[in-house]
Amino acid sequence: MKTIPIEELNINRGTYNALKEAGISTANQLHKLNDKKLLAIHEIGPVRRKIIKNAIAETRGALIDLPPIDW
């Protein structure tokens, strides 16, 4: 399975910083979070959640081995 760093995702600086603060450094880690866990991250609200979901959807082809997203 390919590991994609969050630096390669199509997300803005604020979203990136919030994810880094939470210790998330790869798209694979993001993929494992459900909506509730994602929204529990400080500075992640509905708008940033949508940015993250769109970025993950764009990378699905590279993350072929991953199961369906649980959100």
Gaussian input, Z-matrix of N, CA and C with variables (Angstrom, degrees):
# hf/3-21g

backbone

0 1
 N
 C     1     B1
 C     2     B2     1     A1
 N     3     B3     2     A2     1     D1
 C     4     B4     3     A3     2     D2
 C     5     B5     4     A4     3     D3
 N     6     B6     5     A5     4     D4
 C     7     B7     6     A6     5     D5
 C     8     B8     7     A7     6     D6
 N     9     B9     8     A8     7     D7
 C    10    B10     9     A9     8     D8
 C    11    B11    10    A10     9     D9
 N    12    B12    11    A11    10    D10
 C    13    B13    12    A12    11    D11
 C    14    B14    13    A13    12    D12
 N    15    B15    14    A14    13    D13
 C    16    B16    15    A15    14    D14
 C    17    B17    16    A16    15    D15
 N    18    B18    17    A17    16    D16
 C    19    B19    18    A18    17    D17
 C    20    B20    19    A19    18    D18
 N    21    B21    20    A20    19    D19
 C    22    B22    21    A21    20    D20
 C    23    B23    22    A22    21    D21
 N    24    B24    23    A23    22    D22
 C    25    B25    24    A24    23    D23
 C    26    B26    25    A25    24    D24
 N    27    B27    26    A26    25    D25
 C    28    B28    27    A27    26    D26
 C    29    B29    28    A28    27    D27
 N    30    B30    29    A29    28    D28
 C    31    B31    30    A30    29    D29
 C    32    B32    31    A31    30    D30
 N    33    B33    32    A32    31    D31
 C    34    B34    33    A33    32    D32
 C    35    B35    34    A34    33    D33
 N    36    B36    35    A35    34    D34
 C    37    B37    36    A36    35    D35
 C    38    B38    37    A37    36    D36
 N    39    B39    38    A38    37    D37
 C    40    B40    39    A39    38    D38
 C    41    B41    40    A40    39    D39
 N    42    B42    41    A41    40    D40
 C    43    B43    42    A42    41    D41
 C    44    B44    43    A43    42    D42
 N    45    B45    44    A44    43    D43
 C    46    B46    45    A45    44    D44
 C    47    B47    46    A46    45    D45
 N    48    B48    47    A47    46    D46
 C    49    B49    48    A48    47    D47
 C    50    B50    49    A49    48    D48
 N    51    B51    50    A50    49    D49
 C    52    B52    51    A51    50    D50
 C    53    B53    52    A52    51    D51
 N    54    B54    53    A53    52    D52
 C    55    B55    54    A54    53    D53
 C    56    B56    55    A55    54    D54
 N    57    B57    56    A56    55    D55
 C    58    B58    57    A57    56    D56
 C    59    B59    58    A58    57    D57
 N    60    B60    59    A59    58    D58
 C    61    B61    60    A60    59    D59
 C    62    B62    61    A61    60    D60
 N    63    B63    62    A62    61    D61
 C    64    B64    63    A63    62    D62
 C    65    B65    64    A64    63    D63
 N    66    B66    65    A65    64    D64
 C    67    B67    66    A66    65    D65
 C    68    B68    67    A67    66    D66
 N    69    B69    68    A68    67    D67
 C    70    B70    69    A69    68    D68
 C    71    B71    70    A70    69    D69
 N    72    B72    71    A71    70    D70
 C    73    B73    72    A72    71    D71
 C    74    B74    73    A73    72    D72
 N    75    B75    74    A74    73    D73
 C    76    B76    75    A75    74    D74
 C    77    B77    76    A76    75    D75
 N    78    B78    77    A77    76    D76
 C    79    B79    78    A78    77    D77
 C    80    B80    79    A79    78    D78
 N    81    B81    80    A80    79    D79
 C    82    B82    81    A81    80    D80
 C    83    B83    82    A82    81    D81
 N    84    B84    83    A83    82    D82
 C    85    B85    84    A84    83    D83
 C    86    B86    85    A85    84    D84
 N    87    B87    86    A86    85    D85
 C    88    B88    87    A87    86    D86
 C    89    B89    88    A88    87    D87
 N    90    B90    89    A89    88    D88
 C    91    B91    90    A90    89    D89
 C    92    B92    91    A91    90    D90
 N    93    B93    92    A92    91    D91
 C    94    B94    93    A93    92    D92
 C    95    B95    94    A94    93    D93
 N    96    B96    95    A95    94    D94
 C    97    B97    96    A96    95    D95
 C    98    B98    97    A97    96    D96
 N    99    B99    98    A98    97    D97
 C   100   B100    99    A99    98    D98
 C   101   B101   100   A100    99    D99
 N   102   B102   101   A101   100   D100
 C   103   B103   102   A102   101   D101
 C   104   B104   103   A103   102   D102
 N   105   B105   104   A104   103   D103
 C   106   B106   105   A105   104   D104
 C   107   B107   106   A106   105   D105
 N   108   B108   107   A107   106   D106
 C   109   B109   108   A108   107   D107
 C   110   B110   109   A109   108   D108
 N   111   B111   110   A110   109   D109
 C   112   B112   111   A111   110   D110
 C   113   B113   112   A112   111   D111
 N   114   B114   113   A113   112   D112
 C   115   B115   114   A114   113   D113
 C   116   B116   115   A115   114   D114
 N   117   B117   116   A116   115   D115
 C   118   B118   117   A117   116   D116
 C   119   B119   118   A118   117   D117
 N   120   B120   119   A119   118   D118
 C   121   B121   120   A120   119   D119
 C   122   B122   121   A121   120   D120
 N   123   B123   122   A122   121   D121
 C   124   B124   123   A123   122   D122
 C   125   B125   124   A124   123   D123
 N   126   B126   125   A125   124   D124
 C   127   B127   126   A126   125   D125
 C   128   B128   127   A127   126   D126
 N   129   B129   128   A128   127   D127
 C   130   B130   129   A129   128   D128
 C   131   B131   130   A130   129   D129
 N   132   B132   131   A131   130   D130
 C   133   B133   132   A132   131   D131
 C   134   B134   133   A133   132   D132
 N   135   B135   134   A134   133   D133
 C   136   B136   135   A135   134   D134
 C   137   B137   136   A136   135   D135
 N   138   B138   137   A137   136   D136
 C   139   B139   138   A138   137   D137
 C   140   B140   139   A139   138   D138
 N   141   B141   140   A140   139   D139
 C   142   B142   141   A141   140   D140
 C   143   B143   142   A142   141   D141
 N   144   B144   143   A143   142   D142
 C   145   B145   144   A144   143   D143
 C   146   B146   145   A145   144   D144
 N   147   B147   146   A146   145   D145
 C   148   B148   147   A147   146   D146
 C   149   B149   148   A148   147   D147
 N   150   B150   149   A149   148   D148
 C   151   B151   150   A150   149   D149
 C   152   B152   151   A151   150   D150
 N   153   B153   152   A152   151   D151
 C   154   B154   153   A153   152   D152
 C   155   B155   154   A154   153   D153
 N   156   B156   155   A155   154   D154
 C   157   B157   156   A156   155   D155
 C   158   B158   157   A157   156   D156
 N   159   B159   158   A158   157   D157
 C   160   B160   159   A159   158   D158
 C   161   B161   160   A160   159   D159
 N   162   B162   161   A161   160   D160
 C   163   B163   162   A162   161   D161
 C   164   B164   163   A163   162   D162
 N   165   B165   164   A164   163   D163
 C   166   B166   165   A165   164   D164
 C   167   B167   166   A166   165   D165
 N   168   B168   167   A167   166   D166
 C   169   B169   168   A168   167   D167
 C   170   B170   169   A169   168   D168
 N   171   B171   170   A170   169   D169
 C   172   B172   171   A171   170   D170
 C   173   B173   172   A172   171   D171
 N   174   B174   173   A173   172   D172
 C   175   B175   174   A174   173   D173
 C   176   B176   175   A175   174   D174
 N   177   B177   176   A176   175   D175
 C   178   B178   177   A177   176   D176
 C   179   B179   178   A178   177   D177
 N   180   B180   179   A179   178   D178
 C   181   B181   180   A180   179   D179
 C   182   B182   181   A181   180   D180
 N   183   B183   182   A182   181   D181
 C   184   B184   183   A183   182   D182
 C   185   B185   184   A184   183   D183
 N   186   B186   185   A185   184   D184
 C   187   B187   186   A186   185   D185
 C   188   B188   187   A187   186   D186
 N   189   B189   188   A188   187   D187
 C   190   B190   189   A189   188   D188
 C   191   B191   190   A190   189   D189
 N   192   B192   191   A191   190   D190
 C   193   B193   192   A192   191   D191
 C   194   B194   193   A193   192   D192
 N   195   B195   194   A194   193   D193
 C   196   B196   195   A195   194   D194
 C   197   B197   196   A196   195   D195
 N   198   B198   197   A197   196   D196
 C   199   B199   198   A198   197   D197
 C   200   B200   199   A199   198   D198
 N   201   B201   200   A200   199   D199
 C   202   B202   201   A201   200   D200
 C   203   B203   202   A202   201   D201
 N   204   B204   203   A203   202   D202
 C   205   B205   204   A204   203   D203
 C   206   B206   205   A205   204   D204
 N   207   B207   206   A206   205   D205
 C   208   B208   207   A207   206   D206
 C   209   B209   208   A208   207   D207
 N   210   B210   209   A209   208   D208
 C   211   B211   210   A210   209   D209
 C   212   B212   211   A211   210   D210

   B1=1.4449
   B2=1.5219
   B3=1.2961
   B4=1.4529
   B5=1.5308
   B6=1.3182
   B7=1.4608
   B8=1.5263
   B9=1.3182
   B10=1.4593
   B11=1.5237
   B12=1.3324
   B13=1.4595
   B14=1.5276
   B15=1.3216
   B16=1.4649
   B17=1.5299
   B18=1.3203
   B19=1.4674
   B20=1.5227
   B21=1.3102
   B22=1.4664
   B23=1.5264
   B24=1.3269
   B25=1.4607
   B26=1.5213
   B27=1.3048
   B28=1.4574
   B29=1.5403
   B30=1.3541
   B31=1.4691
   B32=1.5274
   B33=1.3304
   B34=1.4604
   B35=1.5297
   B36=1.3164
   B37=1.4657
   B38=1.5353
   B39=1.3250
   B40=1.4635
   B41=1.5245
   B42=1.3130
   B43=1.4663
   B44=1.5159
   B45=1.3205
   B46=1.4648
   B47=1.5264
   B48=1.3296
   B49=1.4662
   B50=1.5291
   B51=1.3277
   B52=1.4652
   B53=1.5295
   B54=1.3160
   B55=1.4632
   B56=1.5244
   B57=1.3257
   B58=1.4607
   B59=1.5297
   B60=1.3371
   B61=1.4739
   B62=1.5179
   B63=1.3275
   B64=1.4677
   B65=1.5253
   B66=1.3265
   B67=1.4594
   B68=1.5193
   B69=1.3139
   B70=1.4641
   B71=1.5209
   B72=1.3260
   B73=1.4599
   B74=1.5288
   B75=1.3403
   B76=1.4706
   B77=1.5280
   B78=1.3190
   B79=1.4680
   B80=1.5236
   B81=1.3218
   B82=1.4613
   B83=1.5315
   B84=1.3287
   B85=1.4674
   B86=1.5234
   B87=1.3142
   B88=1.4662
   B89=1.5138
   B90=1.3113
   B91=1.4553
   B92=1.5261
   B93=1.3209
   B94=1.4612
   B95=1.5289
   B96=1.3329
   B97=1.4617
   B98=1.5239
   B99=1.3259
   B100=1.4639
   B101=1.5338
   B102=1.3113
   B103=1.4622
   B104=1.5328
   B105=1.3072
   B106=1.4620
   B107=1.5318
   B108=1.3280
   B109=1.4684
   B110=1.5296
   B111=1.3209
   B112=1.4521
   B113=1.5332
   B114=1.3287
   B115=1.4623
   B116=1.5320
   B117=1.3207
   B118=1.4639
   B119=1.5332
   B120=1.3212
   B121=1.4667
   B122=1.5226
   B123=1.3217
   B124=1.4680
   B125=1.5294
   B126=1.3144
   B127=1.4658
   B128=1.5262
   B129=1.3351
   B130=1.4687
   B131=1.5260
   B132=1.3145
   B133=1.4596
   B134=1.5175
   B135=1.3219
   B136=1.4695
   B137=1.5292
   B138=1.3240
   B139=1.4690
   B140=1.5254
   B141=1.3211
   B142=1.4647
   B143=1.5265
   B144=1.3307
   B145=1.4645
   B146=1.5239
   B147=1.3248
   B148=1.4628
   B149=1.5324
   B150=1.3182
   B151=1.4634
   B152=1.5272
   B153=1.3317
   B154=1.4676
   B155=1.5287
   B156=1.3296
   B157=1.4642
   B158=1.5310
   B159=1.3265
   B160=1.4624
   B161=1.5317
   B162=1.3267
   B163=1.4621
   B164=1.5328
   B165=1.3311
   B166=1.4641
   B167=1.5376
   B168=1.3175
   B169=1.4699
   B170=1.5253
   B171=1.3232
   B172=1.4678
   B173=1.5235
   B174=1.3302
   B175=1.4631
   B176=1.5268
   B177=1.3094
   B178=1.4674
   B179=1.5227
   B180=1.3100
   B181=1.4577
   B182=1.5183
   B183=1.3205
   B184=1.4616
   B185=1.5302
   B186=1.3186
   B187=1.4568
   B188=1.5283
   B189=1.2921
   B190=1.4726
   B191=1.5320
   B192=1.3040
   B193=1.4703
   B194=1.5364
   B195=1.3104
   B196=1.4536
   B197=1.5306
   B198=1.3231
   B199=1.4720
   B200=1.5243
   B201=1.3110
   B202=1.4611
   B203=1.5246
   B204=1.3138
   B205=1.4641
   B206=1.5105
   B207=1.3290
   B208=1.4631
   B209=1.5270
   B210=1.3323
   B211=1.4655
   B212=1.4487
   A1=108.72
   A2=116.57
   A3=122.52
   A4=109.91
   A5=116.11
   A6=121.24
   A7=107.90
   A8=116.18
   A9=121.31
   A10=108.60
   A11=117.89
   A12=119.82
   A13=110.47
   A14=117.07
   A15=119.46
   A16=111.85
   A17=117.31
   A18=120.33
   A19=111.26
   A20=116.80
   A21=121.13
   A22=113.05
   A23=117.13
   A24=120.22
   A25=110.36
   A26=115.59
   A27=122.05
   A28=108.73
   A29=115.15
   A30=121.19
   A31=108.54
   A32=115.53
   A33=119.04
   A34=111.48
   A35=116.67
   A36=122.54
   A37=111.51
   A38=118.41
   A39=121.02
   A40=112.43
   A41=116.02
   A42=120.97
   A43=110.32
   A44=115.72
   A45=120.84
   A46=110.80
   A47=116.61
   A48=120.78
   A49=111.74
   A50=117.23
   A51=120.79
   A52=110.73
   A53=117.03
   A54=120.83
   A55=111.02
   A56=117.20
   A57=120.80
   A58=110.73
   A59=116.44
   A60=121.44
   A61=110.97
   A62=116.49
   A63=122.02
   A64=111.82
   A65=117.23
   A66=120.22
   A67=114.35
   A68=116.55
   A69=120.58
   A70=108.20
   A71=116.06
   A72=119.56
   A73=113.78
   A74=117.34
   A75=119.14
   A76=111.61
   A77=114.71
   A78=120.75
   A79=109.74
   A80=117.23
   A81=121.21
   A82=110.36
   A83=116.83
   A84=120.37
   A85=110.10
   A86=117.05
   A87=121.29
   A88=111.30
   A89=115.97
   A90=121.38
   A91=111.47
   A92=116.98
   A93=121.34
   A94=113.03
   A95=117.67
   A96=120.87
   A97=111.32
   A98=115.96
   A99=118.30
   A100=107.85
   A101=116.97
   A102=121.71
   A103=112.22
   A104=116.47
   A105=120.94
   A106=111.08
   A107=116.46
   A108=120.45
   A109=111.24
   A110=116.41
   A111=120.37
   A112=110.64
   A113=116.00
   A114=120.12
   A115=112.45
   A116=117.34
   A117=120.80
   A118=111.90
   A119=117.05
   A120=120.64
   A121=108.65
   A122=115.39
   A123=121.31
   A124=110.24
   A125=116.46
   A126=124.38
   A127=114.62
   A128=118.32
   A129=120.28
   A130=107.59
   A131=114.98
   A132=121.64
   A133=108.92
   A134=117.02
   A135=120.51
   A136=114.32
   A137=117.79
   A138=120.12
   A139=110.43
   A140=117.01
   A141=120.01
   A142=110.88
   A143=117.24
   A144=120.00
   A145=109.75
   A146=116.67
   A147=120.68
   A148=110.78
   A149=117.45
   A150=121.71
   A151=109.71
   A152=116.11
   A153=121.66
   A154=110.30
   A155=116.67
   A156=120.36
   A157=111.02
   A158=116.43
   A159=120.05
   A160=110.97
   A161=116.48
   A162=120.66
   A163=110.73
   A164=116.59
   A165=120.52
   A166=109.90
   A167=116.59
   A168=120.00
   A169=110.79
   A170=117.46
   A171=121.45
   A172=111.73
   A173=117.78
   A174=121.24
   A175=112.78
   A176=119.52
   A177=121.67
   A178=112.71
   A179=117.83
   A180=120.29
   A181=112.39
   A182=117.21
   A183=121.66
   A184=111.56
   A185=116.55
   A186=121.13
   A187=110.51
   A188=115.93
   A189=122.50
   A190=113.43
   A191=118.24
   A192=121.09
   A193=113.56
   A194=117.42
   A195=119.69
   A196=111.50
   A197=117.01
   A198=120.17
   A199=110.59
   A200=118.51
   A201=121.13
   A202=111.59
   A203=115.69
   A204=121.63
   A205=109.83
   A206=116.43
   A207=122.26
   A208=110.84
   A209=116.49
   A210=119.68
   A211=110.61
   D1=136.22
   D2=-179.80
   D3=-79.55
   D4=137.94
   D5=175.60
   D6=-100.60
   D7=127.19
   D8=-179.35
   D9=-113.40
   D10=117.39
   D11=177.36
   D12=-68.03
   D13=149.78
   D14=-178.37
   D15=-65.35
   D16=-17.96
   D17=175.97
   D18=-62.38
   D19=-24.68
   D20=-179.04
   D21=-89.19
   D22=-5.52
   D23=179.50
   D24=-81.06
   D25=153.99
   D26=178.66
   D27=-85.64
   D28=74.23
   D29=179.81
   D30=-129.41
   D31=156.13
   D32=179.91
   D33=-80.62
   D34=170.38
   D35=-175.01
   D36=-61.37
   D37=-41.64
   D38=-179.49
   D39=-62.84
   D40=-42.00
   D41=177.69
   D42=-65.69
   D43=-44.05
   D44=177.66
   D45=-58.10
   D46=-47.78
   D47=-178.91
   D48=-62.15
   D49=-40.99
   D50=179.08
   D51=-62.88
   D52=-41.24
   D53=179.48
   D54=-67.52
   D55=-42.44
   D56=178.46
   D57=-62.24
   D58=-42.10
   D59=177.40
   D60=-58.18
   D61=-34.99
   D62=-178.63
   D63=-83.13
   D64=-0.63
   D65=178.38
   D66=84.11
   D67=15.99
   D68=179.98
   D69=-96.22
   D70=123.69
   D71=-176.77
   D72=-123.89
   D73=-7.05
   D74=-179.67
   D75=-134.27
   D76=156.58
   D77=175.57
   D78=-64.62
   D79=-30.17
   D80=179.52
   D81=-62.61
   D82=-40.82
   D83=177.36
   D84=-65.10
   D85=-41.93
   D86=178.54
   D87=-61.57
   D88=-40.00
   D89=-177.83
   D90=-60.93
   D91=-29.64
   D92=-177.74
   D93=-79.08
   D94=-12.25
   D95=-178.30
   D96=-86.27
   D97=133.88
   D98=172.93
   D99=-85.94
   D100=176.09
   D101=-177.00
   D102=-56.46
   D103=-44.26
   D104=-177.09
   D105=-61.79
   D106=-44.78
   D107=179.83
   D108=-68.65
   D109=-37.48
   D110=179.33
   D111=-64.49
   D112=-45.11
   D113=-179.33
   D114=-71.72
   D115=-16.01
   D116=177.69
   D117=-77.32
   D118=-13.33
   D119=178.42
   D120=-72.48
   D121=131.16
   D122=179.17
   D123=-55.90
   D124=132.85
   D125=179.88
   D126=77.26
   D127=4.92
   D128=175.04
   D129=-105.38
   D130=115.92
   D131=177.29
   D132=-121.47
   D133=-166.37
   D134=-177.00
   D135=-58.22
   D136=-38.52
   D137=-178.09
   D138=-69.03
   D139=-48.37
   D140=179.55
   D141=-67.62
   D142=-33.09
   D143=175.92
   D144=-59.91
   D145=-42.56
   D146=179.32
   D147=-65.13
   D148=-40.00
   D149=177.04
   D150=-59.54
   D151=-44.81
   D152=-179.20
   D153=-65.57
   D154=-45.89
   D155=-179.22
   D156=-60.72
   D157=-41.08
   D158=178.41
   D159=-65.61
   D160=-40.45
   D161=179.28
   D162=-64.64
   D163=-41.39
   D164=178.48
   D165=-65.76
   D166=-40.64
   D167=178.69
   D168=-61.11
   D169=-36.47
   D170=178.83
   D171=-67.29
   D172=-26.60
   D173=-177.14
   D174=-95.96
   D175=-0.78
   D176=-175.80
   D177=-51.67
   D178=-38.32
   D179=-179.82
   D180=-60.72
   D181=-35.37
   D182=-179.93
   D183=-79.46
   D184=-19.13
   D185=-177.18
   D186=-108.09
   D187=42.58
   D188=-173.36
   D189=-52.53
   D190=-37.00
   D191=-174.73
   D192=-76.19
   D193=-5.96
   D194=-176.34
   D195=-82.20
   D196=146.48
   D197=177.01
   D198=-72.63
   D199=170.93
   D200=179.01
   D201=-58.53
   D202=148.53
   D203=179.19
   D204=-70.43
   D205=136.47
   D206=-178.77
   D207=-97.08
   D208=62.63
   D209=174.19
   D210=-147.88

